Amino acid sequence: MTHRTLLITVAALLAVAGCADMKVTPNPMVRDTIVNNPPAPNPDVELVAAVKSELARQPQLKAGHLDISAKGGEVTVKGDVEDGMQLYQIGLAVQKVKGVRAVINGMNPKR
């Protein structure tokens, strides 16, 4: 090893060793930004979750396989259901959820 290579190696080792003692201080500006500006809630996503929760509380409706979406308080329910009565009962359950302004029926009764 040449004298120059040895000096470069020693300098690099000293630099790395000096970094080991450094403490990382969190940037208060970054922390404040995260705490004070959380992501805005999405009312459509929250409404879909509330509708799915309501339908799950009523297992007799057998509505777990339905596709549910929402936009501006209008909830669309799509999928196959057994009959017109099940379609009607699911529609009533969805209407009960707070924030639902309208139910758009995309369900297809099998009989």
N, CA, C and O atoms as CSV, one atom per row, in Angstrom:
chain,resi,resn,atom,element,x,y,z
A,1,MET,N,N,0.849,-1.153,0.000
A,1,MET,CA,C,0.000,0.000,0.000
A,1,MET,C,C,0.907,1.231,0.000
A,1,MET,O,O,1.868,1.307,0.766
A,2,THR,N,N,0.595,2.174,-0.851
A,2,THR,CA,C,1.414,3.381,-0.933
A,2,THR,C,C,1.072,4.316,0.215
A,2,THR,O,O,0.047,4.180,0.882
A,3,HIS,N,N,1.962,5.260,0.414
A,3,HIS,CA,C,1.788,6.235,1.487
A,3,HIS,C,C,0.493,7.034,1.259
A,3,HIS,O,O,-0.245,7.306,2.206
A,4,ARG,N,N,0.230,7.401,0.024
A,4,ARG,CA,C,-0.968,8.189,-0.306
A,4,ARG,C,C,-2.247,7.385,-0.047
A,4,ARG,O,O,-3.205,7.913,0.518
A,5,THR,N,N,-2.267,6.113,-0.455
A,5,THR,CA,C,-3.423,5.253,-0.243
A,5,THR,C,C,-3.681,5.074,1.251
A,5,THR,O,O,-4.830,5.078,1.693
A,6,LEU,N,N,-2.617,4.919,2.018
A,6,LEU,CA,C,-2.741,4.767,3.457
A,6,LEU,C,C,-3.350,6.013,4.088
A,6,LEU,O,O,-4.194,5.903,4.976
A,7,LEU,N,N,-2.934,7.194,3.643
A,7,LEU,CA,C,-3.478,8.439,4.168
A,7,LEU,C,C,-4.965,8.590,3.843
A,7,LEU,O,O,-5.750,9.015,4.690
A,8,ILE,N,N,-5.337,8.246,2.635
A,8,ILE,CA,C,-6.749,8.335,2.218
A,8,ILE,C,C,-7.593,7.365,3.040
A,8,ILE,O,O,-8.690,7.714,3.476
A,9,THR,N,N,-7.091,6.155,3.251
A,9,THR,CA,C,-7.818,5.154,4.025
A,9,THR,C,C,-8.003,5.617,5.466
A,9,THR,O,O,-9.100,5.503,6.013
A,10,VAL,N,N,-6.942,6.140,6.090
A,10,VAL,CA,C,-7.019,6.619,7.465
A,10,VAL,C,C,-7.994,7.790,7.555
A,10,VAL,O,O,-8.790,7.850,8.491
A,11,ALA,N,N,-7.950,8.717,6.609
A,11,ALA,CA,C,-8.850,9.863,6.614
A,11,ALA,C,C,-10.304,9.408,6.493
A,11,ALA,O,O,-11.180,9.945,7.171
A,12,ALA,N,N,-10.563,8.430,5.641
A,12,ALA,CA,C,-11.926,7.917,5.466
A,12,ALA,C,C,-12.410,7.244,6.742
A,12,ALA,O,O,-13.560,7.426,7.140
A,13,LEU,N,N,-11.539,6.463,7.390
A,13,LEU,CA,C,-11.922,5.801,8.635
A,13,LEU,C,C,-12.216,6.815,9.736
A,13,LEU,O,O,-13.162,6.635,10.503
A,14,LEU,N,N,-11.424,7.867,9.822
A,14,LEU,CA,C,-11.669,8.903,10.822
A,14,LEU,C,C,-12.984,9.623,10.565
A,14,LEU,O,O,-13.714,9.950,11.501
A,15,ALA,N,N,-13.282,9.869,9.297
A,15,ALA,CA,C,-14.535,10.547,8.956
A,15,ALA,C,C,-15.732,9.686,9.342
A,15,ALA,O,O,-16.710,10.190,9.894
A,16,VAL,N,N,-15.657,8.394,9.054
A,16,VAL,CA,C,-16.743,7.483,9.394
A,16,VAL,C,C,-16.876,7.368,10.911
A,16,VAL,O,O,-17.990,7.365,11.435
A,17,ALA,N,N,-15.757,7.273,11.615
A,17,ALA,CA,C,-15.786,7.169,13.073
A,17,ALA,C,C,-16.377,8.427,13.687
A,17,ALA,O,O,-17.088,8.341,14.688
A,18,GLY,N,N,-16.107,9.569,13.126
A,18,GLY,CA,C,-16.668,10.821,13.633
A,18,GLY,C,C,-18.167,10.884,13.447
A,18,GLY,O,O,-18.866,11.484,14.264
A,19,CYS,N,N,-18.670,10.283,12.399
A,19,CYS,CA,C,-20.111,10.288,12.142
A,19,CYS,C,C,-20.860,9.389,13.124
A,19,CYS,O,O,-22.045,9.600,13.379
A,20,ALA,N,N,-20.180,8.401,13.668
A,20,ALA,CA,C,-20.846,7.465,14.572
A,20,ALA,C,C,-21.336,8.157,15.833
A,20,ALA,O,O,-22.325,7.725,16.424
A,21,ASP,N,N,-20.666,9.221,16.257
A,21,ASP,CA,C,-21.056,9.928,17.467
A,21,ASP,C,C,-22.113,10.996,17.215
A,21,ASP,O,O,-22.619,11.596,18.164
A,22,MET,N,N,-22.451,11.239,15.975
A,22,MET,CA,C,-23.417,12.289,15.656
A,22,MET,C,C,-24.820,11.841,16.050
A,22,MET,O,O,-25.191,10.679,15.884
A,23,LYS,N,N,-25.577,12.780,16.570
A,23,LYS,CA,C,-26.968,12.502,16.911
A,23,LYS,C,C,-27.845,13.220,15.900
A,23,LYS,O,O,-27.577,14.359,15.517
A,24,VAL,N,N,-28.885,12.542,15.480
A,24,VAL,CA,C,-29.803,13.119,14.516
A,24,VAL,C,C,-30.900,13.835,15.299
A,24,VAL,O,O,-31.589,13.232,16.121
A,25,THR,N,N,-31.045,15.101,15.036
A,25,THR,CA,C,-32.083,15.893,15.674
A,25,THR,C,C,-33.227,16.050,14.685
A,25,THR,O,O,-33.014,16.507,13.562
A,26,PRO,N,N,-34.439,15.676,15.088
A,26,PRO,CA,C,-35.555,15.818,14.151
A,26,PRO,C,C,-35.787,17.285,13.807
A,26,PRO,O,O,-35.630,18.175,14.642
A,27,ASN,N,N,-36.152,17.498,12.599
A,27,ASN,CA,C,-36.453,18.846,12.127
A,27,ASN,C,C,-37.847,19.217,12.623
A,27,ASN,O,O,-38.826,18.603,12.196
A,28,PRO,N,N,-37.966,20.200,13.510
A,28,PRO,CA,C,-39.287,20.541,14.047
A,28,PRO,C,C,-40.254,21.025,12.981
A,28,PRO,O,O,-41.467,20.883,13.138
A,29,MET,N,N,-39.748,21.584,11.916
A,29,MET,CA,C,-40.635,22.052,10.844
A,29,MET,C,C,-41.322,20.878,10.158
A,29,MET,O,O,-42.499,20.960,9.809
A,30,VAL,N,N,-40.598,19.805,9.969
A,30,VAL,CA,C,-41.181,18.630,9.329
A,30,VAL,C,C,-42.217,18.005,10.246
A,30,VAL,O,O,-43.308,17.649,9.799
A,31,ARG,N,N,-41.891,17.871,11.508
A,31,ARG,CA,C,-42.828,17.267,12.456
A,31,ARG,C,C,-44.106,18.093,12.546
A,31,ARG,O,O,-45.204,17.536,12.541
A,32,ASP,N,N,-43.972,19.425,12.628
A,32,ASP,CA,C,-45.146,20.281,12.716
A,32,ASP,C,C,-46.020,20.165,11.481
A,32,ASP,O,O,-47.247,20.202,11.567
A,33,THR,N,N,-45.382,20.026,10.344
A,33,THR,CA,C,-46.144,19.898,9.101
A,33,THR,C,C,-46.987,18.632,9.136
A,33,THR,O,O,-48.152,18.648,8.737
A,34,ILE,N,N,-46.412,17.550,9.603
A,34,ILE,CA,C,-47.140,16.284,9.643
A,34,ILE,C,C,-48.272,16.351,10.661
A,34,ILE,O,O,-49.380,15.896,10.378
A,35,VAL,N,N,-48.013,16.907,11.835
A,35,VAL,CA,C,-49.019,16.964,12.888
A,35,VAL,C,C,-50.122,17.954,12.548
A,35,VAL,O,O,-51.302,17.661,12.740
A,36,ASN,N,N,-49.747,19.120,12.047
A,36,ASN,CA,C,-50.722,20.177,11.823
A,36,ASN,C,C,-51.454,20.066,10.485
A,36,ASN,O,O,-52.500,20.691,10.306
A,37,ASN,N,N,-50.936,19.298,9.562
A,37,ASN,CA,C,-51.572,19.162,8.253
A,37,ASN,C,C,-51.777,17.688,7.904
A,37,ASN,O,O,-51.194,17.201,6.935
A,38,PRO,N,N,-52.593,16.973,8.674
A,38,PRO,CA,C,-52.832,15.578,8.323
A,38,PRO,C,C,-53.588,15.505,7.002
A,38,PRO,O,O,-54.233,16.474,6.601
A,39,PRO,N,N,-53.513,14.362,6.327
A,39,PRO,CA,C,-54.236,14.242,5.067
A,39,PRO,C,C,-55.732,14.478,5.279
A,39,PRO,O,O,-56.307,14.043,6.276
A,40,ALA,N,N,-56.335,15.157,4.347
A,40,ALA,CA,C,-57.769,15.455,4.451
A,40,ALA,C,C,-58.573,14.163,4.318
A,40,ALA,O,O,-58.269,13.329,3.465
A,41,PRO,N,N,-59.596,13.992,5.153
A,41,PRO,CA,C,-60.416,12.793,5.030
A,41,PRO,C,C,-61.204,12.826,3.721
A,41,PRO,O,O,-61.595,13.889,3.238
A,42,ASN,N,N,-61.422,11.661,3.173
A,42,ASN,CA,C,-62.190,11.550,1.937
A,42,ASN,C,C,-63.596,11.093,2.313
A,42,ASN,O,O,-63.789,9.936,2.686
A,43,PRO,N,N,-64.590,11.997,2.219
A,43,PRO,CA,C,-65.942,11.619,2.657
A,43,PRO,C,C,-66.523,10.456,1.864
A,43,PRO,O,O,-67.310,9.681,2.408
A,44,ASP,N,N,-66.157,10.313,0.600
A,44,ASP,CA,C,-66.687,9.197,-0.190
A,44,ASP,C,C,-66.149,7.864,0.328
A,44,ASP,O,O,-66.891,6.887,0.430
A,45,VAL,N,N,-64.865,7.829,0.651
A,45,VAL,CA,C,-64.264,6.602,1.183
A,45,VAL,C,C,-64.876,6.269,2.538
A,45,VAL,O,O,-65.168,5.108,2.824
A,46,GLU,N,N,-65.069,7.286,3.369
A,46,GLU,CA,C,-65.684,7.066,4.675
A,46,GLU,C,C,-67.128,6.596,4.543
A,46,GLU,O,O,-67.580,5.757,5.321
A,47,LEU,N,N,-67.850,7.127,3.570
A,47,LEU,CA,C,-69.239,6.719,3.358
A,47,LEU,C,C,-69.320,5.262,2.906
A,47,LEU,O,O,-70.173,4.509,3.376
A,48,VAL,N,N,-68.439,4.871,2.000
A,48,VAL,CA,C,-68.412,3.466,1.551
A,48,VAL,C,C,-68.136,2.551,2.743
A,48,VAL,O,O,-68.772,1.507,2.886
A,49,ALA,N,N,-67.193,2.938,3.592
A,49,ALA,CA,C,-66.875,2.126,4.769
A,49,ALA,C,C,-68.080,2.023,5.699
A,49,ALA,O,O,-68.343,0.954,6.249
A,50,ALA,N,N,-68.809,3.113,5.882
A,50,ALA,CA,C,-69.986,3.098,6.744
A,50,ALA,C,C,-71.088,2.205,6.163
A,50,ALA,O,O,-71.758,1.482,6.900
A,51,VAL,N,N,-71.268,2.260,4.858
A,51,VAL,CA,C,-72.292,1.411,4.209
A,51,VAL,C,C,-71.907,-0.061,4.346
A,51,VAL,O,O,-72.748,-0.896,4.677
A,52,LYS,N,N,-70.642,-0.378,4.094
A,52,LYS,CA,C,-70.202,-1.771,4.222
A,52,LYS,C,C,-70.362,-2.259,5.657
A,52,LYS,O,O,-70.739,-3.407,5.891
A,53,SER,N,N,-70.078,-1.395,6.599
A,53,SER,CA,C,-70.233,-1.750,8.010
A,53,SER,C,C,-71.697,-2.030,8.344
A,53,SER,O,O,-72.005,-2.996,9.042
A,54,GLU,N,N,-72.584,-1.192,7.850
A,54,GLU,CA,C,-74.021,-1.386,8.094
A,54,GLU,C,C,-74.498,-2.699,7.480
A,54,GLU,O,O,-75.257,-3.437,8.109
A,55,LEU,N,N,-74.066,-2.991,6.275
A,55,LEU,CA,C,-74.473,-4.237,5.618
A,55,LEU,C,C,-73.891,-5.452,6.340
A,55,LEU,O,O,-74.537,-6.497,6.416
A,56,ALA,N,N,-72.683,-5.320,6.865
A,56,ALA,CA,C,-72.068,-6.425,7.602
A,56,ALA,C,C,-72.810,-6.701,8.911
A,56,ALA,O,O,-72.815,-7.835,9.390
A,57,ARG,N,N,-73.434,-5.681,9.488
A,57,ARG,CA,C,-74.216,-5.869,10.725
A,57,ARG,C,C,-75.510,-6.630,10.471
A,57,ARG,O,O,-76.177,-7.072,11.406
A,58,GLN,N,N,-75.856,-6.777,9.199
A,58,GLN,CA,C,-77.085,-7.482,8.845
A,58,GLN,C,C,-76.742,-8.670,7.944
A,58,GLN,O,O,-76.983,-8.622,6.738
A,59,PRO,N,N,-76.178,-9.739,8.527
A,59,PRO,CA,C,-75.718,-10.868,7.721
A,59,PRO,C,C,-76.832,-11.560,6.929
A,59,PRO,O,O,-76.557,-12.218,5.926
A,60,GLN,N,N,-78.079,-11.418,7.369
A,60,GLN,CA,C,-79.188,-12.041,6.640
A,60,GLN,C,C,-79.339,-11.459,5.231
A,60,GLN,O,O,-79.953,-12.077,4.362
A,61,LEU,N,N,-78.773,-10.263,5.012
A,61,LEU,CA,C,-78.863,-9.645,3.680
A,61,LEU,C,C,-77.902,-10.283,2.686
A,61,LEU,O,O,-78.095,-10.158,1.477
A,62,LYS,N,N,-76.871,-10.963,3.177
A,62,LYS,CA,C,-75.879,-11.621,2.311
A,62,LYS,C,C,-75.360,-10.642,1.264
A,62,LYS,O,O,-75.388,-10.926,0.066
A,63,ALA,N,N,-74.887,-9.492,1.725
A,63,ALA,CA,C,-74.476,-8.422,0.819
A,63,ALA,C,C,-72.963,-8.230,0.754
A,63,ALA,O,O,-72.491,-7.244,0.188
A,64,GLY,N,N,-72.201,-9.158,1.324
A,64,GLY,CA,C,-70.755,-9.004,1.380
A,64,GLY,C,C,-70.059,-9.018,0.030
A,64,GLY,O,O,-68.926,-8.550,-0.083
A,65,HIS,N,N,-70.705,-9.539,-0.983
A,65,HIS,CA,C,-70.088,-9.673,-2.307
A,65,HIS,C,C,-70.400,-8.485,-3.231
A,65,HIS,O,O,-69.931,-8.452,-4.369
A,66,LEU,N,N,-71.168,-7.537,-2.764
A,66,LEU,CA,C,-71.583,-6.421,-3.620
A,66,LEU,C,C,-70.477,-5.385,-3.762
A,66,LEU,O,O,-69.659,-5.205,-2.860
A,67,ASP,N,N,-70.462,-4.711,-4.897
A,67,ASP,CA,C,-69.512,-3.627,-5.148
A,67,ASP,C,C,-70.198,-2.318,-4.768
A,67,ASP,O,O,-71.254,-1.978,-5.301
A,68,ILE,N,N,-69.585,-1.597,-3.845
A,68,ILE,CA,C,-70.194,-0.362,-3.340
A,68,ILE,C,C,-69.241,0.795,-3.601
A,68,ILE,O,O,-68.050,0.711,-3.304
A,69,SER,N,N,-69.773,1.872,-4.157
A,69,SER,CA,C,-68.978,3.078,-4.392
A,69,SER,C,C,-69.833,4.285,-4.019
A,69,SER,O,O,-71.053,4.185,-3.889
A,70,ALA,N,N,-69.168,5.427,-3.849
A,70,ALA,CA,C,-69.889,6.639,-3.472
A,70,ALA,C,C,-69.238,7.849,-4.116
A,70,ALA,O,O,-68.026,7.899,-4.327
A,71,LYS,N,N,-70.085,8.821,-4.420
A,71,LYS,CA,C,-69.601,10.093,-4.939
A,71,LYS,C,C,-70.585,11.176,-4.508
A,71,LYS,O,O,-71.742,11.186,-4.929
A,72,GLY,N,N,-70.109,12.076,-3.671
A,72,GLY,CA,C,-70.947,13.184,-3.232
A,72,GLY,C,C,-72.208,12.773,-2.510
A,72,GLY,O,O,-73.232,13.446,-2.632
A,73,GLY,N,N,-72.163,11.684,-1.760
A,73,GLY,CA,C,-73.337,11.238,-1.013
A,73,GLY,C,C,-74.231,10.283,-1.779
A,73,GLY,O,O,-75.166,9.719,-1.209
A,74,GLU,N,N,-73.958,10.091,-3.061
A,74,GLU,CA,C,-74.714,9.121,-3.854
A,74,GLU,C,C,-73.978,7.789,-3.822
A,74,GLU,O,O,-72.834,7.694,-4.267
A,75,VAL,N,N,-74.628,6.775,-3.301
A,75,VAL,CA,C,-74.025,5.459,-3.146
A,75,VAL,C,C,-74.549,4.544,-4.247
A,75,VAL,O,O,-75.758,4.412,-4.437
A,76,THR,N,N,-73.634,3.922,-4.962
A,76,THR,CA,C,-73.997,2.963,-6.002
A,76,THR,C,C,-73.707,1.561,-5.491
A,76,THR,O,O,-72.613,1.281,-5.001
A,77,VAL,N,N,-74.698,0.682,-5.609
A,77,VAL,CA,C,-74.560,-0.705,-5.181
A,77,VAL,C,C,-74.742,-1.577,-6.422
A,77,VAL,O,O,-75.779,-1.531,-7.083
A,78,LYS,N,N,-73.703,-2.380,-6.726
A,78,LYS,CA,C,-73.745,-3.247,-7.910
A,78,LYS,C,C,-73.484,-4.685,-7.507
A,78,LYS,O,O,-72.770,-4.959,-6.543
A,79,GLY,N,N,-74.077,-5.597,-8.263
A,79,GLY,CA,C,-73.839,-7.018,-8.058
A,79,GLY,C,C,-75.117,-7.817,-8.157
A,79,GLY,O,O,-76.207,-7.269,-8.321
A,80,ASP,N,N,-74.962,-9.113,-8.055
A,80,ASP,CA,C,-76.096,-10.028,-8.141
A,80,ASP,C,C,-76.673,-10.286,-6.753
A,80,ASP,O,O,-75.941,-10.458,-5.778
A,81,VAL,N,N,-78.013,-10.309,-6.690
A,81,VAL,CA,C,-78.722,-10.648,-5.459
A,81,VAL,C,C,-79.720,-11.756,-5.778
A,81,VAL,O,O,-80.047,-11.996,-6.941
A,82,GLU,N,N,-80.197,-12.424,-4.738
A,82,GLU,CA,C,-81.091,-13.567,-4.943
A,82,GLU,C,C,-82.422,-13.184,-5.590
A,82,GLU,O,O,-82.857,-13.817,-6.552
A,83,ASP,N,N,-83.066,-12.138,-5.052
A,83,ASP,CA,C,-84.396,-11.786,-5.554
A,83,ASP,C,C,-84.686,-10.313,-5.278
A,83,ASP,O,O,-83.858,-9.585,-4.732
A,84,GLY,N,N,-85.889,-9.900,-5.673
A,84,GLY,CA,C,-86.295,-8.516,-5.501
A,84,GLY,C,C,-86.388,-8.100,-4.042
A,84,GLY,O,O,-86.131,-6.941,-3.716
A,85,MET,N,N,-86.751,-9.021,-3.160
A,85,MET,CA,C,-86.858,-8.699,-1.736
A,85,MET,C,C,-85.480,-8.377,-1.159
A,85,MET,O,O,-85.334,-7.421,-0.397
A,86,GLN,N,N,-84.478,-9.167,-1.517
A,86,GLN,CA,C,-83.127,-8.896,-1.036
A,86,GLN,C,C,-82.646,-7.543,-1.572
A,86,GLN,O,O,-82.016,-6.774,-0.845
A,87,LEU,N,N,-82.936,-7.260,-2.815
A,87,LEU,CA,C,-82.580,-5.977,-3.424
A,87,LEU,C,C,-83.207,-4.831,-2.634
A,87,LEU,O,O,-82.538,-3.844,-2.326
A,88,TYR,N,N,-84.468,-4.962,-2.315
A,88,TYR,CA,C,-85.203,-3.938,-1.570
A,88,TYR,C,C,-84.609,-3.739,-0.174
A,88,TYR,O,O,-84.393,-2.605,0.252
A,89,GLN,N,N,-84.343,-4.843,0.539
A,89,GLN,CA,C,-83.822,-4.755,1.895
A,89,GLN,C,C,-82.422,-4.139,1.935
A,89,GLN,O,O,-82.100,-3.383,2.851
A,90,ILE,N,N,-81.611,-4.456,0.963
A,90,ILE,CA,C,-80.277,-3.861,0.895
A,90,ILE,C,C,-80.398,-2.363,0.652
A,90,ILE,O,O,-79.690,-1.567,1.269
A,91,GLY,N,N,-81.296,-1.984,-0.247
A,91,GLY,CA,C,-81.512,-0.560,-0.511
A,91,GLY,C,C,-81.943,0.196,0.732
A,91,GLY,O,O,-81.469,1.306,0.978
A,92,LEU,N,N,-82.848,-0.401,1.530
A,92,LEU,CA,C,-83.290,0.221,2.784
A,92,LEU,C,C,-82.138,0.368,3.772
A,92,LEU,O,O,-82.002,1.396,4.435
A,93,ALA,N,N,-81.309,-0.672,3.864
A,93,ALA,CA,C,-80.183,-0.629,4.801
A,93,ALA,C,C,-79.191,0.462,4.404
A,93,ALA,O,O,-78.660,1.163,5.265
A,94,VAL,N,N,-78.947,0.602,3.124
A,94,VAL,CA,C,-78.006,1.626,2.649
A,94,VAL,C,C,-78.570,3.017,2.921
A,94,VAL,O,O,-77.826,3.915,3.317
A,95,GLN,N,N,-79.863,3.207,2.715
A,95,GLN,CA,C,-80.492,4.515,2.945
A,95,GLN,C,C,-80.388,4.966,4.393
A,95,GLN,O,O,-80.377,6.167,4.662
A,96,LYS,N,N,-80.311,4.025,5.333
A,96,LYS,CA,C,-80.247,4.363,6.748
A,96,LYS,C,C,-78.913,4.980,7.157
A,96,LYS,O,O,-78.833,5.638,8.195
A,97,VAL,N,N,-77.873,4.781,6.364
A,97,VAL,CA,C,-76.535,5.238,6.736
A,97,VAL,C,C,-76.455,6.757,6.646
A,97,VAL,O,O,-76.847,7.358,5.645
A,98,LYS,N,N,-75.943,7.358,7.705
A,98,LYS,CA,C,-75.811,8.812,7.754
A,98,LYS,C,C,-74.874,9.278,6.631
A,98,LYS,O,O,-73.780,8.742,6.451
A,99,GLY,N,N,-75.328,10.276,5.890
A,99,GLY,CA,C,-74.534,10.836,4.801
A,99,GLY,C,C,-74.971,10.370,3.423
A,99,GLY,O,O,-74.548,10.935,2.416
A,100,VAL,N,N,-75.818,9.338,3.366
A,100,VAL,CA,C,-76.310,8.843,2.073
A,100,VAL,C,C,-77.440,9.754,1.615
A,100,VAL,O,O,-78.460,9.886,2.290
A,101,ARG,N,N,-77.243,10.380,0.455
A,101,ARG,CA,C,-78.280,11.246,-0.108
A,101,ARG,C,C,-79.153,10.485,-1.097
A,101,ARG,O,O,-80.339,10.780,-1.243
A,102,ALA,N,N,-78.559,9.501,-1.776
A,102,ALA,CA,C,-79.301,8.730,-2.774
A,102,ALA,C,C,-78.639,7.368,-2.929
A,102,ALA,O,O,-77.435,7.216,-2.718
A,103,VAL,N,N,-79.449,6.383,-3.302
A,103,VAL,CA,C,-78.946,5.040,-3.573
A,103,VAL,C,C,-79.187,4.753,-5.049
A,103,VAL,O,O,-80.317,4.814,-5.532
A,104,ILE,N,N,-78.117,4.443,-5.746
A,104,ILE,CA,C,-78.223,4.086,-7.168
A,104,ILE,C,C,-78.141,2.568,-7.245
A,104,ILE,O,O,-77.142,1.959,-6.860
A,105,ASN,N,N,-79.218,1.974,-7.754
A,105,ASN,CA,C,-79.337,0.524,-7.787
A,105,ASN,C,C,-78.695,-0.037,-9.052
A,105,ASN,O,O,-79.159,0.208,-10.166
A,106,GLY,N,N,-77.626,-0.790,-8.854
A,106,GLY,CA,C,-77.004,-1.524,-9.957
A,106,GLY,C,C,-77.040,-2.999,-9.690
A,106,GLY,O,O,-76.241,-3.757,-10.240
A,107,MET,N,N,-77.992,-3.429,-8.822
A,107,MET,CA,C,-78.089,-4.851,-8.453
A,107,MET,C,C,-78.980,-5.584,-9.443
A,107,MET,O,O,-79.912,-5.019,-10.015
A,108,ASN,N,N,-78.664,-6.860,-9.626
A,108,ASN,CA,C,-79.420,-7.699,-10.558
A,108,ASN,C,C,-80.005,-8.882,-9.801
A,108,ASN,O,O,-79.250,-9.740,-9.343
A,109,PRO,N,N,-81.345,-8.956,-9.653
A,109,PRO,CA,C,-81.928,-10.120,-8.993
A,109,PRO,C,C,-81.828,-11.349,-9.907
A,109,PRO,O,O,-82.070,-11.256,-11.110
A,110,LYS,N,N,-81.473,-12.491,-9.328
A,110,LYS,CA,C,-81.358,-13.729,-10.095
A,110,LYS,C,C,-82.731,-14.280,-10.484
A,110,LYS,O,O,-82.880,-14.963,-11.497
A,111,ARG,N,N,-83.733,-13.964,-9.650
A,111,ARG,CA,C,-85.095,-14.439,-9.983
A,111,ARG,C,C,-86.090,-13.366,-9.681
A,111,ARG,O,O,-87.288,-13.560,-9.888
